[in-house]
Amino acid sequence: MNDFYTNTYNPDVLSCLANLSNDEVFTPPEIVNKMLDMLPQELFSDKTVTFLDPATKSGVFLREIAKRLINGLEGEFPDLQERVEHIFRKQLYGIAITEMTSLLARRSVYCSKFPNSKYSVVKFDDAEGNIRFKRIKHAWRGEKCAFCGAAKSEYDRDEALESHAYEFIHTTKPEEIFNMKFDVIIGNPPYQLSDSGHGMSAKPIYQHFVRQAKKLNPRFLAMIIPSRWFGGGKGLNDFRAEMMADKRIRAITDYENANECFPGVDIAGGICYFLWDRDNKGACKATNIVNGEAFVSERVLDEFDILIRNSRSIPIIRKVTARNEHSMKQQVSSRKPFGLATTERPMQTGDIILRWQSGEGPYSRRLISTGSEMIDDYKVITSYAGYDHAGNPGKDGKRKVFTKIDILPPGTICNETYLVIGSYKTMVEAENLVVYMKTRFFRFLVSQFMFSHHITKESFFSLFKTLQSRGQTKSSMPSTA
């Protein structure tokens, strides 16, 4: 038993598991320990401190906490067995997300998937120990779950199948799950559930775990979640506002490339983990990691409407916004510039041209009710889907922002595949914008506001509108850094 906690295994089975799933991501032990390093280390020398992982998968959080407690409580409990009994019975608790992960977690923590067996390092009276799993049903309200928003068509399943109705967030009284208070809540919650019934759309759910954990009012809360909430979006706008305004978030570490945190896992927009300290408000230590290099700053998170991930960009953004000029966001089109979905295709005949992903063809002007004022302008477009995905560089080792930049002539429109970045009466003005969009300055600032593989109006928040008057030439473009 002593060797299990003191010897270093190579390879670590939990490191291997961390690479298996892109849906419910297992956390590598190295990342878990970085998260534990954020906590006051005296917690691991206090026999009264309680820990909860509300979304247990591999059991790695509880296992790594146990290692630290075993070392930290040696003076309090010189006898190793007495120490382990106290830690596992009175300090460590978990709520598994599936029956399978409950068995895996118990095997990782207790050395036996059944903690009432003779193989368990601590013998409990039941087969769960302090790592519980309870099959929960979704609370259907119409076609959605009232708690998590899951689609009834997708998750109203036979009892033999996993429902993904996670116990921690499917209750209004989470304190009654264990009927106790917790000092530290830490974990890696599930990230999303299908909300369409056809696998075409997913709804984020990790924010529910964060909010539910805060309801329990622990001293410390640490979770690792997608960074997409930095920019808000689908179901996350209110959550973003709450998080950015919460001065109890004292540290946040953000990986623009999720692969640097979860090797082999593709999570668009990156991944982050944070520390929430109930009793100590103040500035946040923000760490942005790019290609293994860490950029650190102390700052408030809500200086801007969107959380700026890269501290190096903040002085630039401050200078840009201090000019009090019109933001480019005001001229960029909505997701469907002309009200046409990605699936819209050209017709047999028409009086205008429709550009879609694979070509162009005739279309009827009279069917356009959105963006009709732009039809006869020169339109600068870019693909709605950005080049970058999960912050990964291209094959040439360079990171790119825009998949495509082009100019549509008068009489040509586009479907949802593209955004219109600006529309002008002259070709010269459109060409000026294209030149501006190809500068490193422009692409750098847009990249600071991209938290998924899509480019939206919000991505142009920090860029000012340079083409103030008609008829400018390329030589009148502003200088860029």
N, C-alpha and C positions, 0 to 999 in steps of 0.2 A: 504493500500500500504506500509506503514512503517513497519507493522508487517511482511510482506512477506520477507523483507530483513533483519530484525533484529532477528526474532524468529528462533530457531533451530527445524527443523522438524525431527521426528523419526518414521518410517524410511524415509530417503530422497529418493524420487522417482528416482533421478538420480543415487543414489547408487545402487538401485535395477536394473535399466537399464544397469548398468555397467557389470552385470553378464549374460546378455542375449545372446550376439553374440560372436562367435569365428571367424567370417569372417570380420566384421566391428566392432571393439571393442569400446564400450562406455567407456569413462574415468571416474573413480570414482572421486567425488569432492575432496577427500583428496589428491589424486595425483595431481590434477589440482592446488591446493593451494601450494603444494610443489614446483611445477614448477613456480608458480607466486612468491614464496619466493626467487627464484634465481634472479629476476629482482631488480634493484634499487627501493626501496619502494617510493622514492620521485616522481616516475612516476605517482603514484595514487593520487598525490596532484597537478597535473599539468593539467589545463583545455585544453591545446593544444595538448596533447599526443593522438595519434590515435592507435587503436588496430584492428587487423584483424585475424579472425580464417578462414583459407582458406579451411577447411574440416569440416564444422560444422555438428555435428550429434545431440546430445542432447541439445546443447546450453550451456553446463556446463562451458566452458571456458569464454564465454561472460557473463554469469550470475555471476560467481565468480569475474570477473574483475569489473562488475557493483557494486557489494557489496563494493569493496575496494574504488572505485571512489566516491561512495555515502558518505563514511566516510571521505575520503581524501579531498573532495571539499566542505565540509560543511562551512568552513570559506569563501570560494570564492562565494558560493551560499547559503546563510542562509535558503532561502525558499526551502523546499524539492522538490516541484513540478518543480520549475525552474531548480533545480539541476538535477533532473531525465531527464527533457526535453533536457538539454544540453548534458548530457552523452549519451543518447540513439540516439540522432540525429547527434551528431558531433564527437563522440569518438569511438563508438563500431560498428564493421562491420563483417559480416560473409558471407561465401559462402557455402551453403548446398550441401551435396553430393547426396542427393535424394530428391524428392518432399516430401516424408514422413518425412525425418529428418528436412526439412525446416519448416514444420508445428510444429514438436516437439520442435525445437529450438526457434521458435517465441513464442510458449506457455511458454517455460521456461524463456525467457528473458523479453518478453512484457506482460506476463500473459494472452495472447490471441494469438491463431494461426493466427488471422487476425488483424494486428496492426492498421487497419483503423476502427476497431469496437469500440463500446462504452466500451468494457471490457479491452482494452489495457491501460497500465499505461501511455503510450505516444501515442497519436493518430496521425498516419501518414496519408498522402493523398492516399496511395495505400496499397494493401494487403501484401506487402513484407516488408516494412520498410527498414532497413539496412541489412536484412538477405535475400539474394537473392538465387533463384534457377533457372537456365536456362538449359533446356534440350539441350545437345550437342551431335552431331554425331561424331563417330570415323572417323579419317582421314585414310581410308584404303590405304595402299601401299602394293599391293600384298595381302598376307593372314594375315598381321599384321597391327595394328594401328601405324602410324608414330610417334605419341606422347607417347603412353603408352605401346605399344607392345601387346595389347590385340589381341586374335585370332579372325579373322573374322568369322570363323565357330561357335564360341561361342557367340559373342556379336553383330553380324549383325542381330538385332532382329526387331520384329514388334514394332511399336511406342508405343503400349500399355504396353510394358515391359521395365523395367529399363535397360539402356544401359551401365551404369557405366562408361560413358565418362565424367570424372570430369572436370568441366569448368576451374579450376585453372591451370591444366596442359595441357589442349588442346588448347593452344594459344601460339603464339610467343611473344605476347605483353600483359603480365599479368597486366601491369600498366593501361591498358585501361578498365579493368573490372569495377573499381570504379572511374577511372580518378583522382586519388589522391595518395599521399605518405602516408606510414604508418610507425609509429615509432616502433611498436611491432607487430610481426607476431608470433602467437602461436597456436598450435593445435595438433591433433592426426589424421594423414592422413590414408586413406585406405592402407593396407599393401601389397596386392597382387591381381592379376587377373589370371584366367586360361589362359594358352597359348597353350593348346593342343587340345581343343575342346572335350575332353573326360573326363575331371575332374581328369586326372592323373598327371598333371603338372601345376605349377603355377609360374608366373613371378612376382618378387617384383616390386612395383611401388612407394613405399614411398620415394625413393631417388629422384624421379621427383618432388615431393612436396618441398623437402628441396632445391633442386637446383633452382626451380622456385621462391621460397621465397627469396633466395639470390639475384636473378635478380632484385627484387624490392628494394634492398639495404636498409632494415630497420635498425634502430639503434640496435635492439635486435631481435633475432630469437630463439624460443624455440619450440621443437617438441618432441613427444614421439613416438618412432619407435622400431621395433625389433632390437635386438643386433646382429643379424646374419651378419650385414655388417662388424663387427669387423674382421671377417676372410675372407671377400670377397665372392667369389663364383658366382653363377648364376646372371650375370648382375650387380654385385656389386664391382668388382675389382677396377674399376676406381673411383667409389664413395668412397670406402674405402681409396684409396690413397689421394683423395681430402680432405676428412674429417680429416685424420690423419696429413696431412701437414698444415692444416688451423689453425694458431695460434690464431684465433679469437674465437675458441671454448674454453671457459674459465671454463666450468663446465660440467661434465657428470656423471649421476647417473645410474648405471647398476644393474639390478636385474637378477641374474643367474636363479632363479626360477620365471617365469612370474606370478605364482600364488600369489607371495608376492606383486605384483603390481596390477594385475587384478585377483581378486579371482575367481576361477572356470574356468579360461581361460588357455588353453594349447598352448603356443607358444614356439616351440622348439628353444633353444638357448637363451631364456630370452628376456628381454625388457629393454630399456633405454630411458632416456630423457636428453637433452643437452641444454646449453645456448651458443649462438653465439653472441659475442659483437663486433659490427662493428668497433668501435673506440678504442678498447683496446686489443692489442695483448699481449700474454704472455703464461705462463705455464697453464695447465689445472688442475682444482681440480677434480680428479677422485675418485668417491665413488662407491665401490663395495659392494653390500648388499647380504649376505648369511645367511639364517635362522634368519633374523631380525637383524643381527649384521652388522654394517657398518665399512668398512675398507677404509680409506681416504689417498690419497697421492697427492702431487703436482708434476706434471711431464709433459714432452712433450709426445705427443701421438705416434709420429713416431720413437721412439727409435728402435723399431723392425719392421719388415715387416708386422706383424700382431699385432693388438691392444691387449695388455695384459690387461685382465679385472681385475684380482685380484692383488692388489698392493703388497700383501705378497709374491707373486711368483717372483716378479721382481728381488730382490737380488739373488735368486736361479738361475734364468735364466741368469743373468749377469755372475755368476760364471761358469755356464755350458758353455756358449758361449765363455767365455774368454779362455777356454782350446784350442780353435781353432782346435778341432777335427772334424772329418767327422760327419755330422748330420745324424741321422737315417732316415731322410726324403729321403736321397739319395738311401737307400736300400729298402724302402717300395714301393710296387707295385702301379700301377695306379688303378683306380676304377674297371677295368676289367682285372685282372692279366693275364688271358689267352685269352682275347678277347671274352669271352662268357657272354652273357646277363643273367640276373637272371632267365629268362624263359627257358634257355637251360637245356635239360634233357639227361640222359644216353641213349645209343642206344641198339639195340639187341645184337650186338657183337662189340668188339674193343680190341685194344692191350694196352690201359691204362684205368685208373679208373677216373670217374668224380664224385666229391663230390658236392652235391647241398643241399639245406636247409633241405630236409627231408630224405636224405640218399645218396647212391652212386651206381654207376653201370658202365658198360663198355662204352668206348668212343674211337674214332679213333685219333691216334697221328697225322696223316697226315693233319687233319683239324685245327691243332693248328699252328698259325703263330706268335702269340704274346706270349712272356714268355716261348718259347720252351726250352730256356737254363736252365730253372728251373725244367723241368719235372722230371729229374732223381736225383734231390736233395731232402733233407729233408726240408720241407717248414713249417714255423710257420705261422698260419693263425688266423685271428680274424674276427668276423662278421662286415660287412660294416656298419650295423646299430648298433649304440652304445646302451648301456643299458639305459643310462639316456635319458629322454625326457622332455624338458622344465626345466631341473634342478631338477626334482622331485626325492626324495629319494624312495627307494624300500619299500616293506611292512615291512621290518625289521628296517626301519628308516635310513638305510645307503645308501649313494650314491655310485653307481657302474658305472664304465666306460665301461668295455668290456662285451659284452653279452656272448662271447665264445672265448676261446683260445685253439687251438689244433695244432697237428703236422701231416702233410700229409707225408706219406712215399714216397720214389722214385716211379715214375710211376703213381702217383695220382695227379690230378689237381682239380681245383674248378671253379665255375662260379662266377658271379658278387656278389653273396651273401657274399663273403669273400674277404678280402685283404690279400695279402702275406706280412708279416712284415719282413721276412728274409728267405733266402734259403741257405742251407749248405750241405757240402759233408758228414758230420758225424752227427749221432743222438745226440752226446754229445753237439755239438755246438747249435743245435736246442733246446735242453733241457735248456741250459744256457740262451738263449733268453727268454724262457718261464718263468724261475725263475725271470729274470730281469723284465719282464712285470707284474709280480704279486706283485712287491714291491710298497709300497705307493708312493715312490719317482717317479717312472715311471708313475703310474696312475694319480698322482697329476699334473704332467707337461702336460700329454696328455689332461687332462680335461681343462687346461687353453686355449687350442686351439680348443675346440669343441664348435661350435656355431650353430649346428643343431643336429639332431639325427643321423647324419652320421659321420663316422670317415674317414678322408682322409689323404693323404700324408702330408698335411700341419699340421696335428695334432701332428706330430712327430718332428716338427721344432726344439724344444729346447732340444731334447735328443741326446746325442752323441752315436756313435756306439762303443759298448764295446768289441765286439768280433773281435779283430784286426787280430788274427792269428788262423790258423786251429788247432784243437786238444786240445783247452782249456778245463779244467774241471770245474765243478761247484764251486770248492773251489777257483778258480781264479777270480770269479765274483767280481766287485768293491763293496765296502761298500756303502750302501744307507741310506738316512735319512728317 
